[in-house]
Structures are given as C-alpha cells and as structure tokens.
Amino acid sequence: MLLIGLTGSIATGKSTVSALLSQPPYSLPIIDADLLARQVVEPGTRAYKQILAHFAPTTPDLLLPANHDPNPAPPGPSQGRNGSRGRPLNRPALGRRVFGRTPSRQRDRAVLNGIVHPAVRRAMAVAVLRAYLAGHWAVVLDIPLLFESGLDVFCGVVVVVGVREPRVQMQRLRARDPHLSEAEAGERVQSQGGVEGKVGRVRERGAGWGEVVWNDGGREELRGDVAGVMRRVQGGSPRWWAWLLLGAPWLAVGVGAWCVFVGWWARRKWERKEREREDEGKPKLKL
C-alpha cells in the first residue's frame, strides 16, 4: 500500500486537495492529522489532562464555558460530578499561548507538540493498518507538519500544496479566520513553515517520489493539476502492485524499508544543503 504524504503551509489549499482525493475517481482514505489532533485532546483523554496540567494554571480561558460545549458527553459512569468529562479546550486561547516567535511561546509550543504529536502518531498508525487490511492501494496522510515531524520518511510519495504569492496565502487565511489580526495570521503562517522550504524538500526527493501542486488559481485549475499528479502517482504504483503487497507481507516490508531509506536520504541531503547555506551566510572570522 502506498502512503501519500500530503502537506502544505496554512491556507494554501491542502484541505481542498484532500477533499478532491477522497472523492471519485480516486476515493482514497484520508488520515487527517488535524482531525486526529482534535480527537486525541477531547475531554477525558490523556492528552487533554496533560494540557490542563501544564497550561490551565496560567491560561484562565483555556476551557470553553459550559454552555458552549458542542458535544456534551452522554450520561454515563465516566462522567465527573459536573455531569461531563470536562469542558472542551478553547482552541483560540491555546493558540495565542503557542503561536509566535518569542522564546516563551516557542517553549509552550514544544510542550504542546510533545503532548499531542505522540498521541496523533499512535492513532495514525492504527488508521494506516486498517486501510492496509481493507485492501486499499493507497492512503493519504494529510499532515501540515509532515517534514517537521519527520513522518515524510515513511511516505512513498509526498505532495506539497503551495501558493507562489505569500499575499494570497495571508488573504485566504484571514478570510477563513476573520478573528485573526494580521500579526496573528503571520504567526500562524510562520509556525507551519514557509512554502519555499516545503517545495525544496519535496523536490529533493526526486521524480516519482515528490510532487508539487500550485494553488494560485481557481478550483477547476486545481482539479486539473491534481489529476495530473495522480496520473503520475498511479503510474508508479498501480493497483495490482498494492494487491501483490497485500498478499506478500514480506515483500511489503522490504518495499516499505526501501521507501524509508529513500525518504531518509532525501532528508539528509536537504539538511546538509541547509547547513551549507547557513554557513555561507555567516560572517567569516578574521584571523
């Protein structure tokens, strides 16, 4: 089974591409990291309790008011004395704590990621196994921080959705989330990394291993670009190959190991080039 890593910076259209891939003629299962990230921090979960322990003492509005709970827990033995497993997290308030470039916000973001990311990875592994056992030829891992989390090395193909104009990205983000100020929108964009870096990383993987979908135009233009990408992806990993791997687990393990090696080698080359660029930009010591 082919793992297709789908990523992109915020407000570049990644979710639109994900929706297209979930529909005919592709009808691929989508494992949405953002959706899993919401599920693993629902009231009563282990991650939810860890977030409360760290952030609640210094974030008075960390939880939504009781009357704003969109999914109240049904009556049951697991409920607390207040009749529920807890109030949902106030995501905008938590976002204000972790998005930004100051040292304190970066530390808080690292703490939050350390709580949420392991839980998401576990849920993602279970979903991938279910898709494999169901006989799907491919599955899409929709992960905003695919490269940053290191999960790109497990993907046979990585698709980056990008826009060439940062102005377009900011306009889309503020239209989608009107409560964000211009500064807050800029912080959200920075937190997910620039489009250029993701495009550079996917191109480092080489032909057949990485694709870029530019989303500066309309939906129909995007639909055509996605169709072109999927023709190339399906040409490199036809359905009969997926069925062969399903029937020969030992072969699937070998192919998976090769994909991990290719992804790891591409990541290593990219990181080496980045260090060289940083070294070139540093002032030389005068002897």
N, C-alpha and C positions, 0 to 999 in steps of 0.2 A: 504494500500500500504506500502510495506517495504522500508525503507530508508537504503541503504547500504553505509556506510561511507568508502571511500577508501582513504588511506593515506600512507605516507612513506617519508623518507628523500629524498633529491635531488639525482638524478642519481641512484636510487635503482630499477627502472623499473616500477614505478607506472603507467606511461603513457602507457607502453606496456600492463599491466594488464587491464587498462581502455579500450584500443582498443580491447582486446580479449572479454571483456564483452559486447561491443557494437555490436559484430558480432554474427552470428548464432553459436551455438544453443541458445545463451542467448538473444541477440538482445535487450539489456536493454538500455533505455535512459540514457545518461551521462550528468550530470550537472558539467561542468568543471570550477572550481573556477579560475584557471589561465586564461582561455579564457574569463570569465566574467570580471576578473580584467583588462584585456586589453580593453574590450569593454567599461567599465564604465569610462575609462580615455581617450577615444578618443577625438580628438579636438572638442571643443564646449560643452562638457559635464560639469556638475557642478564640478565633481571631478577634471577634467583637469584644470579648472580655479583655484581651491583651491591649487592644486600642484604648478601651476605657481606662485601664490601669495606668497607661502612660500619659494619655492626653487629657483625660477628664479633669484632673486637679488644676490645670492651667488653661482650660478651654471651657468656660461656663456654658456656652451654647453648643457644645459638642453633640447633644442629642436633640432631636426634634420634639416639640411639645406633644403631649399625649394625644391631643385631638387631631394631630397631623399624621398619624400613623396610617399609611395607605393599605397596609396588610396586617391588621391585628391578628395576633395568634389565636387560634380556636381554643375553647376551654379544654383543659387537659391537666394531667398531673405534673407536667413540666413547667407550668406557669408559676410565677412568683406571687407574692402576696398582693401585688398591684394588678393581678389578672392578666399579665402578659410576660413574655420572656425578656422584655426590655423595650425601650423606645428606639426607633431607628436612628442611625447616625445622621447628623446634619452635615451632608457632604460639602456644601459650600463653606461652612465654618471650618471643617477639617482641611479643605483645600487652601484656605487662607493661612493655615498653620504650616503647610508643607511646600507650597509653591512659591518660589522666589530664589534669589541667588545669594542671600545673606547666609553666613555660616550657621546661624541658629536654624534657619529654615531647611538648609541642606541636611543638618543633623536630624531634624524631625522627619524629613522625607526618607532618610536612610532607615530610621526606626520603623516608619510605616511600611516601607517596602520589605523590610526584614520580617514583618508580621504577615503581610498579605501575600507576597510572592511565593513562599513555600506552600501555602495552602492552595493557591491557584495552580501551582505545578502538579500537586497531587490530584486535584480534580481534573486537570487537563490529561494526565496520564491515564486515568480511568476512562475518560471520554475517547481517547485515541484507541485504547484497547477494545472498547465496544464497537467502534467503527471498523476496526480490523476484523473482528469476529463476525460482523454483519456482512462482510464481503465487499465493502466499498473500495473502488480502485484508487481513490484519493480522498483526503480530508484537508480542510483549510484551517490553519491555526491563525486566527485573527488576533494579532498581538501588537499593540502600539510600540512597546519597548522590546521588540524581538531581538535586535542586536545587543541592546544594553543588558538584557537578561541572559545573554549567551545561548538562547534557545535556537538561534539561527543554525547552529552546527548540526542540529538534528533534522533539518529540513532538506528534502531533495531538491526543491526549488523555492526560491524566495522572490516574492513580488512586492515591489515598493510602489506605493501610490504617492505621487508628488505634484506640486504646482511650481511653475518656474518663477512666478511673481509672489514674493512674500506679502505684498499688499493684498492680493486676492485671498491668501490664507487668513490674514487678520480680519478682512471684511466678512468672510464666511463664519469665522469663529464668533465675532460679535453679533452677527445676525442670528446665529444659533443660540448663543447665550447672552442675551441683552443685558443681564445683570452685571456682566464683567466690564470693568473700566478698561481703558486702553492699556494701562500699565499691567493690570491683572491678566489681560489677554496675552500680552507679550511674555509674561512669566510662564503662562501655560505652554506657549509655543517653545520657549527655551527649555522647559522641563522635559519635553519629548525629543529634543534634539532637532537640528536643522535638517531640511530636506536634502541638502547637498551631501552631507555626511552619509545618509542612508543610501542615496543613489551611488555614491562612490563605493560603499561597501558591497552593494549587490553587483555592481559591475566587476568588482574584484573576483567574484565567484566565477565569472566567465560565461560564455554562451552555453545555454542548456541548463544552467544552474541558477541564473538570476535574470529577472525581468523588471522593467520599469514601465509603469502606466502613468502618463502625464494627464492630469485632470484640470486643465485650464479652460476647456471649452464646455459645451453642453452635454446633456445626458446621452444623447444619441452618439455623439462623437466618442464619449467614454465607453459606451456599449460596444462600438466597433473596435476600439483599442483592446478591450478585454477579450473580445472574440479572437483577435489576432494572437494575443498572448496564450490563450487556452489551446489554440490550434498547435502552437509550438510545444506547449507542455504535454498535450496528449500524444503528439508525435514522438516525444521522447520517452513516454511512459504509457503505452497503450493498455487497454483494459485486460487483454489476455495475459499481460505481464503481471498484473495485480492478482489474477486468479491463480497463476503459477506460483506466486509467492505465498498465497494463502494455503495452497496445497503442499508447499515445501518450506516449512518453518526454518529449517537450517539454511536454506538459500536466502530467505528473508532476513535472517540475522546477518549473513555475510554482506548483503546489499546495504543493509542499514549501517553496518560498520564502515563500509566504503563511503557512504553519504556523510557520515560524521567526520571521517578523515578529510574529505574534500572541503566541508564547511569549516573545519578547524584550520586547515591550511590557508584557506582564503582569509579567515580572520587574522591569522598570524601575519600574513603578508600585508594586510591593511594596517595593522597596528605598527609594524616595522616602518612602513611608509610614513605614518603619522608621526612617529618619533623622529624620523629623519627631517620631516618638515618643521617640527618644533625646534630641533637643533639648529637648522638653518636660520630660523628667526631669532635665535638668541644672540646677543652681542658677544663677540669673541673677546677672550681675555687678553689684555696687553701684557706682554712679558717684558 
